[in-house]
């Protein structure tokens, strides 16, 4: 492997001329905060999901979207919310924002997604909500999760930060029976607005509350107030809200990224298939596939080192970096972080599958801006280390 090759990062966004021109148009328009482009992006996103009853609320991060969804569901002190330990802290921290408690459960070792059987076993009289996380872009068994929720009278808020445009039983994630679904448009996601997210829901009351709380608890948003034909300075604060609105500059990116999303997904799938073919004979556990007929978003390509491979995961990553290739780990489970560990007295043996996965996983580059030569370079590096 030539050391003259430039470093290949773990992730890069793909921004085209249409996105750049739309942002420039926004800057020239004089309307740079939440306005006509944010509204258009919300409408385009609803059209993409293809469900007339769905309402879309653009926010400045998926974390904000999760917080708004839980707040609108009435989660508060004394309540418990069940989620997976195998996720980024944002999934759980929003529960604590509201004074509720997080109950963490382990994953299915085959899919690395939350295990519905463990969800049901963790339900107590205080349980109010389940947050399933679609890990790496593979759909959680939402049929089982929604059945459990109906049986026990629980809310469901999907963390779909990885799951656009993932499907389950040919239905897009975001269109199933949960109370709300939240997508992420962070820089490394399947489409990006730089920072941003989208809360989607069929529940009109939940959507109304989230819109009010998105901007300081104000009963009229700035776009409505400043474009009205009648005097528009008057508004009322009806709740102590947050500052979670998406700007028009971000939405300008999203409008065109969304148009490109089907092509992005096809390219991600193509790269994932090239990896699958190249690594099939190595002592590695390859990522689980979507059920036939369904779509995996391939936000991440997560390799697991098998027991036959004596090399440690950290050494594997160090060798990839030495060959000029960036990698990451998804995730350091929540039960290992000081805050969660100490607050809830968590131990690794409570989460054997997540713990084992953490010790043996690494995520390798998978993004649409990669050339075929970049893909072959990653393949050659993995084969050189694992083969």
C-alpha positions in Angstrom: 0.0 0.0 0.0 1.7 3.2 -1.1 2.2 5.8 1.6 1.9 8.5 -1.1 -1.9 8.0 -1.3 -3.9 10.7 0.5 -5.6 9.8 3.8 -9.1 8.3 3.1 -11.5 9.6 5.8 -14.1 7.5 7.4 -16.9 9.7 6.0 -17.5 12.6 3.7 -20.7 14.3 2.5 -21.4 14.6 -1.2 -22.6 18.1 -1.9 -23.4 19.1 -5.5 -24.0 22.3 -7.5 -27.7 22.1 -7.0 -27.2 22.3 -3.2 -24.7 25.1 -3.5 -26.9 27.1 -5.8 -29.9 26.7 -3.5 -27.9 27.9 -0.5 -26.7 30.9 -2.5 -30.3 31.6 -3.5 -31.2 31.5 0.2 -28.5 33.9 1.1 -29.5 36.3 -1.6 -33.2 36.1 -0.6 -32.5 37.7 2.8 -34.4 34.9 4.5 -31.8 32.7 6.2 -33.5 31.4 9.3 -36.7 29.2 9.4 -38.8 30.3 6.4 -40.0 29.2 3.0 -37.2 26.7 2.3 -37.7 24.9 5.7 -41.4 24.7 4.9 -40.7 23.4 1.4 -38.3 20.8 2.8 -40.9 19.6 5.2 -43.5 19.3 2.4 -40.9 17.5 0.1 -40.1 15.1 3.0 -43.8 14.2 3.5 -44.1 13.6 -0.2 -41.1 11.3 -0.1 -42.6 9.3 2.7 -45.8 9.1 0.6 -48.3 9.3 3.4 -50.8 12.1 3.2 -51.5 12.0 7.0 -47.9 12.4 8.0 -46.7 15.7 9.4 -43.0 16.6 9.1 -41.3 19.0 11.5 -37.7 20.1 10.5 -35.4 20.6 13.5 -31.7 21.5 14.0 -30.7 18.0 15.1 -32.1 14.5 15.5 -31.4 14.9 19.2 -33.8 17.9 19.2 -36.4 15.8 17.4 -36.2 13.0 19.9 -36.5 15.5 22.8 -39.6 17.2 21.2 -41.2 13.8 20.5 -40.8 12.6 24.0 -42.0 15.9 25.5 -45.1 15.9 23.2 -45.7 12.3 24.4 -45.9 13.6 28.0 -42.8 11.9 29.2 -41.7 13.3 32.6 -40.3 12.7 36.1 -41.2 9.2 37.4 -41.5 7.7 34.0 -39.3 5.0 32.4 -38.2 4.8 28.8 -36.7 1.6 27.4 -34.0 1.7 24.8 -30.8 -0.1 23.7 -27.4 0.3 25.3 -25.9 -0.1 21.8 -26.4 3.5 20.6 -25.1 7.0 20.8 -25.8 8.8 24.0 -28.3 11.2 22.3 -31.0 8.4 22.2 -30.9 8.2 26.0 -29.9 11.7 27.1 -33.2 13.2 25.9 -35.1 11.0 28.4 -33.0 12.6 31.2 -33.7 16.1 29.9 -37.3 15.4 30.9 -36.5 14.0 34.3 -37.5 10.5 33.3 -35.3 7.4 33.7 -33.7 5.3 31.1 -33.9 1.5 31.1 -31.2 0.0 28.9 -31.5 -3.5 27.3 -29.2 -5.7 25.2 -29.2 -6.3 21.5 -30.0 -9.3 19.3 -26.5 -10.7 18.5 -27.4 -11.4 14.9 -28.8 -7.9 13.9 -27.2 -5.7 16.6 -30.6 -4.1 16.9 -32.6 -3.9 20.2 -34.0 -7.3 21.2 -37.9 -7.1 21.5 -38.0 -10.0 24.0 -35.7 -8.1 26.4 -37.8 -4.9 25.9 -40.9 -6.8 27.1 -39.0 -8.3 30.0 -37.9 -4.8 31.1 -41.4 -3.3 31.3 -42.5 -2.1 34.8 -45.5 -0.1 36.0 -43.4 3.1 35.4 -42.7 2.3 31.7 -44.2 4.8 29.3 -42.2 4.6 26.0 -39.9 2.5 23.9 -37.2 4.0 21.7 -36.0 1.4 19.1 -32.8 2.3 17.2 -32.4 1.1 13.7 -28.7 0.3 13.9 -26.4 1.0 10.9 -29.5 1.2 8.6 -31.1 -2.2 9.2 -34.7 -2.1 10.4 -35.6 -3.1 13.9 -38.3 -5.8 14.2 -40.9 -3.1 14.5 -43.8 -5.6 14.1 -42.7 -7.1 17.5 -42.0 -3.7 19.1 -45.4 -2.2 18.1 -47.2 -5.4 19.3 -45.5 -5.0 22.7 -46.4 -1.3 22.8 -50.1 -2.0 22.0 -50.2 -4.8 24.6 -48.8 -2.6 27.4 -50.2 0.8 26.4 -46.8 2.3 25.6 -45.6 5.0 23.3 -43.0 4.3 20.6 -40.6 6.9 19.3 -38.2 5.5 16.6 -34.6 6.7 16.5 -34.2 6.5 12.8 -30.9 8.5 12.6 -29.4 5.7 10.5 -32.5 4.5 8.7 -33.3 6.7 5.7 -34.5 5.2 3.3 -34.7 1.9 5.2 -37.8 -0.3 4.7 -39.5 -3.1 6.7 -42.0 -5.3 4.9 -41.7 -2.8 2.0 -42.9 0.1 4.2 -40.5 3.0 4.7 -39.3 3.5 8.3 -41.3 6.6 9.3 -44.6 5.3 8.0 -45.2 2.5 10.4 -47.4 2.6 13.5 -45.1 4.4 16.0 -46.1 7.7 17.6 -43.1 9.5 16.1 -40.0 8.8 14.0 -36.9 11.0 14.0 -34.3 11.1 11.2 -30.8 12.7 11.3 -29.2 14.8 8.6 -25.8 15.1 10.3 -22.8 15.4 8.1 -22.0 11.7 7.9 -25.6 10.5 7.4 -27.3 9.1 4.2 -28.2 12.7 3.3 -27.2 15.8 5.0 -28.1 19.4 5.9 -24.8 19.8 7.8 -26.7 19.7 11.1 -30.4 18.9 11.2 -33.2 16.4 11.7 -36.8 15.6 10.9 -39.6 14.6 13.3 -42.4 12.8 11.5 -45.7 11.8 13.0 -49.3 11.0 12.1 -50.5 12.3 15.4 -51.8 15.9 14.8 -51.8 16.8 18.5 -48.2 15.6 18.9 -47.2 17.6 15.8 -48.9 20.7 17.0 -47.1 20.5 20.4 -43.7 19.8 18.8 -44.1 22.8 16.5 -44.9 25.1 19.4 -42.0 23.7 21.6 -39.6 23.9 18.6 -39.5 27.7 18.9 -39.7 28.9 22.4 -43.2 27.8 23.1 -44.5 30.5 20.7 -47.9 30.1 19.2 -46.9 31.6 15.8 -43.6 31.0 14.0 -41.5 33.8 12.5 -42.3 32.9 8.9 -46.0 33.3 9.5 -45.6 36.5 11.5 -43.3 38.3 9.1 -45.1 37.3 5.9 -48.6 38.0 7.0 -50.6 40.7 5.2 -52.1 42.1 8.5 -50.1 43.4 11.5 -48.1 40.4 12.6 -45.9 41.4 15.6 -48.2 39.8 18.1 -47.6 36.3 19.5 -48.1 34.5 22.8 -45.8 32.2 24.7 -47.9 29.2 25.7 -45.1 26.9 27.1 -41.4 27.1 28.1 -40.1 25.9 24.8 -36.8 25.3 23.2 -34.7 26.7 20.3 -34.8 23.7 17.9 -35.8 25.2 14.5 -34.0 24.4 11.3 -32.6 27.3 9.3 -33.5 27.9 5.6 -29.7 27.6 4.8 -29.8 24.0 6.1 -33.1 23.2 4.5 -31.7 24.5 1.1 -29.2 21.6 1.3 -31.9 19.1 2.3 -34.2 19.9 -0.6 -31.6 18.7 -3.1 -30.1 16.0 -0.9 -33.5 14.4 -0.6 -33.9 14.3 -4.4 -30.6 12.5 -4.6 -31.4 10.1 -1.8 -32.5 7.1 -4.0 -29.3 7.4 -6.0 -27.2 7.7 -2.8 -28.8 4.5 -1.4 -28.1 2.6 -4.6 -24.4 3.6 -4.4 -24.1 2.7 -0.8 -25.7 -0.7 -1.5 -23.2 -1.2 -4.4 -20.2 -0.4 -2.1 -21.6 -2.7 0.6 -22.0 -5.5 -1.9 -18.5 -5.0 -3.1 -17.3 -5.4 0.5 -19.5 -8.4 1.1 -18.1 -10.2 -1.9 -14.5 -9.2 -1.1 -14.6 -10.3 2.6 -16.7 -13.5 2.3 -13.7 -15.8 2.8 -12.1 -13.8 5.7 -12.4 -14.6 9.4 -14.9 -11.7 9.8 -18.6 -11.5 10.6 -20.2 -9.4 7.9 -23.1 -7.0 8.6 -26.6 -8.6 8.6 -28.6 -8.0 5.4 -32.1 -6.7 5.0 -34.8 -9.3 4.5 -35.3 -10.0 0.8 -37.4 -7.2 -0.8 -36.5 -4.7 1.9 -34.0 -1.8 1.8 -31.0 -1.4 4.1 -29.9 2.2 4.1 -26.2 1.2 4.6 -25.5 4.2 6.7 -22.7 2.1 8.2 -20.7 -1.0 7.2 -19.8 -2.7 10.5 -17.3 -5.5 10.5 -17.0 -7.9 13.4 -13.7 -9.7 14.0 -14.4 -13.4 14.5 -12.8 -15.5 17.2 -10.5 -17.1 14.6 -8.8 -13.7 14.1 -6.3 -13.3 16.9 -5.7 -9.6 16.3 -7.4 -7.2 18.6 -10.0 -4.7 17.3 -7.9 -1.6 18.4 -4.8 -3.0 16.6 -6.9 -3.7 13.5 -8.0 0.0 13.4 -4.4 1.2 14.1 -3.2 -0.8 11.1 -6.0 0.6 8.9 -4.9 4.1 9.9 -1.3 3.2 9.2 -2.5 2.4 5.6 -4.1 5.8 5.4 -7.8 4.7 6.0 -10.1 6.1 8.6 -12.3 3.9 10.7 -14.7 4.3 13.6 -16.5 2.2 16.3 -20.2 2.1 16.6 -20.7 2.2 19.5 -19.0 2.4 22.9 -22.2 1.1 24.6 -23.9 3.4 27.0 -23.3 0.9 29.9 -19.6 1.6 29.7 -19.8 5.4 29.9 -19.3 6.9 33.4 -22.6 8.8 33.6 -24.9 5.9 32.6 -22.8 3.3 34.4 -22.8 5.2 37.7 -26.4 6.5 37.6 -27.9 3.1 37.0 -25.2 0.8 38.5 -24.6 -0.9 35.1 -22.2 -3.8 34.5 -20.9 -5.3 31.2 -22.3 -8.7 32.1 -25.8 -7.3 32.0 -25.3 -6.7 28.3 -23.2 -9.6 27.0 -24.1 -9.2 23.3 -23.5 -5.5 23.1 -20.3 -5.9 25.2 -19.0 -8.6 22.9 -20.0 -6.6 19.8 -18.2 -3.5 21.1 -15.0 -5.4 21.7 -14.9 -6.8 18.1 -16.6 -4.2 15.8 -15.2 -1.5 13.5 -16.9 0.6 10.9 -15.0 1.0 7.6 -15.6 3.9 5.1 -18.8 3.7 3.2 -20.0 7.0 1.6 -21.2 8.0 -1.9 -18.3 10.3 -2.6 -15.9 7.3 -2.6 -14.5 6.3 -6.0 -14.3 2.6 -7.1 -10.5 3.0 -6.5 -11.2 4.2 -2.9 -13.4 1.1 -2.3 -10.7 -1.2 -3.7 -8.2 0.5 -1.5 -10.3 -0.3 1.6 -10.8 -3.9 0.4 -7.0 -4.4 0.0 -6.3 -3.0 3.4 -8.9 -5.2 5.2 -7.7 -8.2 3.3 -4.0 -7.5 4.1 -4.8 -7.3 7.8 -7.5 -10.0 8.2 -6.2 -12.4 5.5 
